[in-house]
Amino acid sequence: MFRHQPQPGCHHCDAKHPGGEVIRILPHHRYVCTRHRLWLCPSDADGHTTPLDSLPEIVQAQRRHLRILRRHGWAVTYDAVLTAILICGQLWSLPENRNGEARHDWVRRASILIPPSTAESAFSVARLCAVVYPEAVALASLFASPYWRQQAQTTTWNRHRFNGEIARRLRHPDYSYKDNDNDPVSHWANINAKRPPLAPIYIHDQKRNLRKPALSPATQLAQQRRAHAFDPSRRAGEALVAHRYLATVFRRAWDPMRKHELLPNADSYYKL
């Protein structure tokens, strides 16, 4: 249930540890320090945490995230939240009339975390993840629920109820079932709702040297290109969808045999 790489934690919480910089192995379900209102994961490219004082809904989403964890366990929660973040990024990449009211909140939060004319210095995909996090957690509680997963794959009436719940959580009254894979929610309901949760691609190796990972020059260049082209009102979710943090659920679309799924009722993983 822990990430495979160390990263900086909340600098307020870390201040009690003397002896220099503190890095932590955080669990997959820890995105926000709720005590100090700081975004932790995925970490920013510069290793700094993002303050959330003006966005209390993101802090509240972390508390709802932990409730999903207590109800369904870490493996189901891990898959559900990452899937929901990916879907929100895909929806944010669609034209405005296909996003519902959630899009307005994404643009508002993005303007707070990445103020206009500061994208060159303030842009990071970690902040985009924070932007969609409240809606992602709202969808994740649906994706993690055995009841709603069953509703998504049974009769037409049950699918209609599932779509109605999706529309309510995205505040998108015009959302309806689409019998194609261009709609990310329909794709999940048609194909992935009946499958077991995904395992992380990489797992933490206790023998690994706990050093903070550094960004490669290619990653830094890609970050600069995305910052230069960033516009929260125009296909802003594309940068989030392409981020390697979502590699686990992104690879699912390219691996129909699902060779690296988490085994039901087991604590071991298939190796890639």
N, C-alpha and C positions, 0 to 999 in steps of 0.2 A: 504493500500500500504506500510505499515511499517512492519518490522520484529517483531517477537513475543518476542525476547530476546535482551537486551542491549549488547553492545560490545564496546571495545575501538575504537576510530576513528583515524583520522590522528593526530599524536602527535604535528605536526607543527601547524595545525589549532586549536588544543585544548590548545595550550600554552597561548592563550589570556584569558583563563578562570582561575582565581585564585582559590585556596582552595583545591588543591589535584587532585586526578585522575578524569578524565572526561570519562564518558561512554555515549554512544549515542544509540538512536533507529534509525537505518538507514533504508531508504526505500529499497525495494527489488531490485531496479535497480542501486544502488550505490555500485560498486565493487572497484573503483579506485578513489583516490584523484588525479585528473588530474593536479592540481596546483603543488603538491609536489611529484608526481610520486610514490605513495605508494599503495600497494595492501591492501584493507580493508576487503573484505568479500569473502568467509567465513574467519573468523579470524583464525590466527594460534593457535595451542594448547597452546602456551606460552603467548598468548595475544599480541604479537609483530606484527607490520606491516612489510610488505616485500617491500624493495626498488626496483623500476623498472627502474632505470636510464639507464641500458644497454638493456632494452627491450621496446623501444618506441611503438612497435606494440600493446602491451597490453594496453597502455594509449590511443592509437588511437581507440582501440576496445571499450573502455568505451564511447567515443564520439559517435561511431556508435550505441552503445546500447541506448543512450539517444535519438538518432534520431528515433529508432524503437518505443521507448516509446511515443514520440510526435505524431507519425503517427498512432499507433494502440492502445494506452492506456496501463495502467499498468498491467491489468489482462492478456491480451494476451501476453504481453512482458514477464511477469513472467513465464508463462507456456512455451513459446517458448525458452527462454534462458536456463531454467533448463533442458528441454528436450534435447536441443542441447549439453549441458555439459555432460549429461548422455550418449548420443550417441557417443560423442567424446571419453569418457572414455571406452565405449564398443569397439570402433574401435581400440583404443590404446592397448586393450587386445588381439586383433586378431594377427595372424601371419603377418610378415612384408609385404608380397606381397599383402595383402588385405587392406592396410591403405593409399596408395597413398603417395604423397610428403609431406603431412601434418605431417606424422610420424617423418620425419627428423627434422622438426621445433620443434616438441614436445620434442624430445631427446635433441636438442640443448638448448632449454629453460630450460629443467629440469637440464641439466648439469650446467647452470648458477645459477639457484635458489637453487639447491641442489648439490653443487660441489662434484666431486668424492672423496670418502673416508671421507666425512663429513655427511653422511646420518644419523648416529646415533644422531647427534645434530641438523642438519638442516632440516631433513625430516618433512614434514607435508602435509596433504591432501589439505590444503588451497593453498599451492604452486603448487600442481598438477592441481588444478582448474585454477590457473593463467596461467599455461602452455598451456592449451587447450582453454583459453578464446577467443583469436582472431578468431579461427576457429568456436568456438561455436556461437559467435555473427554473423559470416557470415552465418551460417546455420539458426540461429534464425530469421534473417530477411526474410528468405524463409518460415519458419514455421509460422510466424506471418502474412504473406501476404495472404489475401483471394484469390487472383489470383492464387498463386502457390499452395495453399491448394486444390483448385479446379482442377488444372492441375494434381495433384497427384492422384486423385480419379476418373477421367473421362475416356476418350478413351485411347487406347494403344498409339496413337501418342502423346497425351498430356503427358502421363506418360513418354514417351521417352524424351520429352523436359524437364520434371522435373528432370529425372535422369541425363540428360546432364548438367543441372545447378548444381546439387549436385556434379558431377564429376569436374566441373570447380572450385567450391568453395573449394573443398578438394584437388584440384590439383591431381586428380586421374583419368587419361584418360581411365583406364581399368574398371572403375566402371560401372556396368550395373544392371538392375533390376533382383532381385532374388525372386522367388516365394516361399519364406519360411521365417520363423521368425528368422532365424539365422543372417540375415542382419538387423541391428537396424534401418537403414533408411527405408528399405522396410516395416518393421513392423509398423513404424510410418505412412507411406503412406497408407498402407492397412487398418489399424484399427483406428488410432488416428486422422488422418487429418480431418475427418468429424465430430469430436466431439468438444464440446465447451471447453474453457480453464479450467484448473484445478484451484481450490482455494488452498491457503496454508492450510496445515493440522491444524496449530495453528495460532491464530491471537493475536495481542497485546492486553493485558488487562490493561487498564489505572490504575487499582487499584493494579497492581502487584508491589511489591517492586523492584525498579530498582537497582539490584545488579548484578555485573558481574558473569555469570555462571561459576562454577568450574567443571573441568573434574573429572569424577569418576575414581577410581582405575582400573576398567575394561577397560575404554577407554584409559587410559594411557598405560596399558599393550598391548592393541591392536596396539596403535601407535608405541610402541617399536618393536613389531614383524614386522610390515610393514616396519619400518626403516631398520631393520636388513636384510630383504629380498629385499629391493628396488634395481631395476636395470632399468634405463630408456629405455633400448633397449629390454626389455623382459617383456611383459604383465604388464607394469607399470600402465595401466589404471584400473586394478582390484581394487586397493585401493581407487581410486576415485569413482568407481561405488558403492562400499559398504558404502560410507560415508553417514551419516544421513542427511547431508544438502540436498541431492537429494531424501529424503524420499517421498516427494509429488509425483514426477513422477515415482519413483520406485514402489510405492504402486498401481499405475494405472494398472500395469500388473497383479496384484493379486486381482483386484476389478473390474470385467467386468461390473457390474451393475452401476458403477460410482456414488455411493451414496453421494459423497462429492464434486461434481463438482460445479463450479460457475454457478449460474443461469443466463441465458441470459438476458441482459438488467436489471440486478438487482444488488443491493449493499449488499446483504446478502448471507450467506453461509448455506449450509446444515451442520449439526453437525454430526460428526462421531458417 
